[in-house]
Amino acid sequence: MDTKRHEAGFKDRTRVSAARSTLLEAVRSHGRTERVPVGEADGRTVAEPITAPSPVPGYDRAAMDGYAVRASDTFGASDRSPAVLRETTETVGREEAARVHTGSDLPAGADAVVMIEQVETVDSTDEIEAFDAVAEGENVGAAGEDVAEGAHLYDPGHRLRPSDLGLLKSVGLESVPVVEPPQVAVIPTGEELVQSDPDPGEVIETNGLTVSRLVERWGGDARYHDVVTDDESLLRTAIDDAIGAGADVVVTTGGSSVGERDLLPEVIDDLGEVLVHGVALKPGHPVCLGAVSETPVVSLPGYPVACIVNAVQFLRPAVARSLGTTVDPHPTRRARLTRKIASEPGTRTFARVRVEESADGDGQESDAENGSASTSPADSLPEATPTRASGSGVLSSVALADGWVVVPEDREGIDAGTAVDVEYWEVTE
């Protein structure tokens, strides 16, 4: 055990961006792929370039209800001088027309459609009168107009959405090549943790459960381990076994700081290498990032809020890198702070906030960069109220929040009334 580390604490802390970059240098795309039915591919990451094997639509189709015609037969048609055409139900020949409906196959011989509003039938005959001259291709959806045969659809790394699945099915694909979910071993640690019915001094395990579900949302396959007590030998065995079982990423919760029972930094350093220990981030600076047998290990703090913040900042991009893709920016919403957020210069602060529509309607907002006031519609900005200014162990402050406001390292807090961006952190990818 490194007693100097316990005595010294965190004198130097790595900036968030630098710590993330260091970790990602140790993460590789695992490269395993599989084919899955299109209907089961929602949220999966594309493994190979995908092209359209057939066009959409696969035939020329009517874009309007009306009559399919040869455009040349309607030349000069008008209200006063309609084109008289014979109605047919088969191939459209010269001076003939066939009834069609939106989306139906355009009959052979036809090259345009006269809208039904511009046509009248002639009583007791098989003739119609067309009052509109149409050009070739008018009111016709050509084959391949939506998607051409051989068109490039998706690149590797694209995460499929429900609308993508509809497109893939429309071009005739029954299965798609996707990346296998990376295996993420989630190991909760701490001698005080129990799964239920805690006695005095015991705590119900929640971090491993929360992190496991986040991993699943981010496209990984979470392997939730039993709680491991604060014992170097048992911790070493748990990490070794997870890597031996094929984990692409190992994440632990708890035991990452500098206390006497915070053993994971030594265990990781003994098995492999500690890359970063201590990040300029609040809440949750005691995160430890390392690598063992070329497998990244993310050791998250035990306090629930700190655990979640660090999981989003470090574990999420590690899972994405293992999938061979990158993370999308968090969805954000502009809001006005109702109370000041305090922060420590040099530390990136994640302040939990609840967002509600403004009730005062004063229409004033402050610019987040220079603090100057500006006028806006009364209901243009909702209110962002911090759910808790401190307390990295208060899980309800996250569960009851809508997102967080990020205070960058070069700011010393943000004043009440300032317009800020609220990150909705529970992104689904």
N, C-alpha and C positions, 0 to 999 in steps of 0.2 A: 504493500500500500504506500502511496506517495504522500507522506505526512506533510511535506512542504506545500503541496496543493491545498490541503485542508487548512493549513495555517495562513496561507497567503490570500485565499479567496480569489475573486475575479478582479484583478487590477487592470488587466487589458481585455477588452471585449472587441470581437470582430464585427464589423458592420454587416447588416443583414445581406446586402447584395453580394458582398465578398464571400460571406459564409455559404450562401446558396451556390455561387459559382464554384467554390471549392468542392462542395458535395457533389455537384452534377458532373464534375470531372471524373468522379469515381463511379458514376452510373453509366451502364451501357444498355442499349436495346437488347433484349434477350433473343430476339430473332425467331421465336417459335410462332408458327402460323397454323391456321386451320380453315376449313370451309364450313360455313354454317348456312342453314336455310335463310332466305331473305327475311322471312317473318320473325326470325329470332336474332336479327343482327342490330337491333336498336341499341345505340350506345357503344357499339363495337368499333374498333379502329381498323381502317382499311389497310391491308398488308401489301397489295399489289395494285398497279394502275388498273382501273376499270374502264372499259369502253362498251359502247352499246352494240350488241350483236344484231339488233334489228331496229328499224326506224320507228318513230312514233310521230304521227299515226303511220300505220303500215300500208295505207292506201290513201288515194285522194278522197276527201270527204266533203260533204256539204257543210258550210259554215252557217247556213241559215235555212229555215223552213221555206220552201218555195218549189221552183221547177228547174231541173237541170236542163241546160240548153247548149247549143253551139253559139258562142258569142256572136259570130258573124251573122246569124239569123236574126239578131235583135238590132242590127245597125239601123239607126234612124227612128227607132220606136219612140213614141211619145204618147201623151194623153190624147192628143187629137188623131194620131196615126199609129195605133198599136200594131205590133207584129203578131200575125195570126199563125199559130203553130198547132200541129196535131199532137194529141196526148198519146204517149206510149208508156209501156211498163218494162220495156227491154232496152236494147241498145238505142241510143239517141242518134237518129239519122238527120239528114238535112230537113230543116223546118219542122223538127219534132221537139217535144219536151216531155220530161218524166218527173212525176211528183217525188220530192225528196224531203227528208226531215233533217234537222240539225244533227250532224254526226254520222249520218248514213253514208254508205259507199256511193261515190259519184258514178253513175252509169257509164259504161263504155260509150265513147263517141262524144260525150258532153265535156265542155271545158269551162263552164260558168254556171252560176245559179241566179235566177231572177227571184227576188224576195216575194213571198206570198202576197204581201200588201200591194205589189205592182202587177198582179195577175187577176184576170177574171175568166171564168169559164163561159163558153158560149152555149146557151140553152139548147138541149136536144141534139148536141153534136159532140164529137170527140175532139173539139178544138178549144184552145185557150187564147186569150188576148194578153200579150205582154206589153205594158206601158212604159217600160224602162229599157234603155239600151245598156247592156253590160259588156265589160271588156273581158278578154280571155283571163281566166283565173280569178275573176271577181266572185266574192262570197264562196270561195273554195279553199279548204285547208289542204295544202299539198302533202303528199307522203313525205315524211321526214321533216315536216315543218317544225314540230316540237323538238324532236331529237333525230339527227341524221344517223344512218347506219354507220358504225365505226367511230362515232363521236366520242371524244374523251370526256369521261364523267367525273372520276375522283382520283386523286393522288394518294399514295401511301401516307398514313398519318392522319387522314381525315376521319373524324369521329362521326359515325352515321346517325342521322336524325330520322324521325318518323317520315318526314317528307322525302328524304333520300330513299327510304325503303319503297315508297310508292313509285318513284322514278325507276328504281332498279327492277321492280316487278313489271312495270309498263314496257320495258325494253326486252322482256323475255327471260330475265335471269331468275333462276330458281335458288341459287346459292351464291355466296360471295366469299372471297378470301379475306380473312381478318387476322389480327394479331391475337394470340392467346393472352388472356389476362395475366399480368405478372403476379407471381406468388409473393405475397407480403406476409411475413411472420410477425404477428402482433403479440408481444410478450409483456404483460403487466407485472411489475415487480413491487415488492414491499411486504415486510413481515406483518404489517397492520391490516392488510387487505383481506376481505372476505367477500363472498358472493351474495350473502344475505344474512339477516339476523345478527347484526354486529353487537358485540359486547362492548363495554366501556374501553376506549383506547383502540377499537377496531373501526375500520372504514369500509363501506361497500365499494367494491371495484367498479368504476364507471369509465375510466380512461380507455381501457382496452376495448370495451364495447363501443364507445364513441368513435375511436380511431378506426376500428374494424369497419363500421358502417360508412365512415368517410371514404375509406379505401375502396369499398365496393362502389360508391358513387363515382369515384374517380377512375373506375375501369379496372381495378385490381381484384385479385382473389385473396381475401383476407383469411389467414389461418390463425384463429384466436387461441392462444396458448393458455394453459392453466397459470395461475399466479405463481411466481417464483419469489421465494423469500430472499432477504438480504444476506446472501451467502455467496462468496466469490466462486466457489466450486460449482454450486448449482447454477449460478448465472452463466458461467463459462460453458457448462454443459448445455444449457438451454439455447444459447446462441450457436454453439457448434452443431447441435442437433438440427436446428432450423436451417442452417446453411447446408448441412448434409442431406436434408430432405428436399433440397432444391429451391429454397427461398431466393428470390431475385432481390428482395429488399428485406432487411430485418429492422423492426421498430420496437423499441422498448419504452415503457412508461414508468416514470419514477426513478429515483436513485442516480440522477444525472448531475447533481450539484456538487458541493464541496464539503458536505457534512460527513460525520464518521460513518454513517450508514449509506452514503452515496458511493457505491462501489463500481458502478458501470464504467466510468472513464478508465479506471485501472484495468478492469476486465477487458475492455475493448483494446486498450493499448497493449495488453499482454497477448491477446489473440492476433492482433493486427496493428492498426495505426489509428490514433486519434488525429483527425484532420482539423477540427475546430472544437474548442471547449469554451463556452462563454460568448454570447452574441449581444451586441448593443441593441437590445429589443426589450420592450416592456408591454405586457407581462411576459416573463419566461426567458430571461437571459441565460439560465443555467442549462441550455441545450448542449448536447455533445454529439458531434458528427464524426463518423469514422468509417473505416473499411476493414473487413476481415475476409481473407481469402478472396479478394476482389469483389466482395459483396458489400454494398453500402449498408451501414448501420446508423440509424437515426435514434438517438436516445433522448426522449422527450421528458420535460419536467413533470413532476407528479401532481402539481396543482392543476386542477381541471381546466381553468381558463388558459393558463400558460401552455398546457398540453395542446389545446385546440389551436391556439395562435401559431405555435411552432409547427404543428402538423400541416396547417394550411401553407405556411411559408416555406417549409423544407420537404415534408413528405410528399405533398401533392406534386411538386415539380419532379421529384425523384420517380414517382409512379409513372408520370407522363413520359419521362426520358426512357424508362424501361419499356414503355409501350412503343417508343419510336416517334413520339409526337411532342408537342409543347402545350402548355396550359394557356387558356384564353384569359384575358383580363376579367376581373370580377365585374359583374353588372353594378353600376353605380347610380346614385340619385343625388341630385343637388338638394341641400337642405340648409336651414339656418340654425345655428347652435343656440340653445336656450340657456346654457350655462358654460362657463369657461372650462376648458380642458387644460390641465397643467401637464407639463412634460419636462423631461431632463434633457438639456442640450447634449447632442452627441448620441442620443438614444432614439430609436424609432419607436413611437408609442402607438398602440392600437387601443383606442378608447371605444368601449361598447356603447351603442346608442339605440334608442327606440325612436322610430320615425312616425310622426303624426301630422295630419293636415293642420296648418296654422289656423288658430282661432282668433288672433287679434286683428288680422287684416290690415296691419299698418303699412304694408307694401314697401318696407325698408329692408335692404340687405347690405351687408358689408362685403367688399371685395376681399377674398381670401388672401390675396398677395399683398395689398397695400393698406387694407383696412378702411378705405374710403367708402362713404355711403352712396348708394344709388337707389333710384326708384324703380319698382317693378310692380306688376299687378298684385293686388292684395293676396291672391291665392296662388301665386306662382311658386312659392317655396314652402314646403312643409317644415315642421320643426323637428330638430334632432336633439333629443334629451339624453345625456349620458345616464346609463343605468347604474354605473358605479365608476368612480374615479380610480379606485384601487381595489386590491383584493383578488389576486390571481387564483385563489381557491374557491371563489364564489361562483359556482357553476350556473346558478340561476341568472347571473348578470349577462351571460351569453344566451342561455336558453330563452330569456325574455326579451332579448335585443333583436333588432332587425338587421343590424350590421355593425360595422365599426368605422370610425374616422381615423385615418392614419396621419399622425403628426410626424413629419420628417425630422431627420437628425438635426437639421440646421434651424429648427424653430423651437422657441421656448414657450410652448403652450399656444392655444388659440382662444381668443376672446369670445365671450358671449355675443351673439348677434352676427357673427361672421358666417358667410356662406361657405359651406364645405361640401366635399364629395363623401357620401356614405357608401362604403363597399358592402354589398350584400354577400357575405363571405360563404354562405352555404350554397355555393355554386355546385351544379350537378355533374361537372366534368373537369 
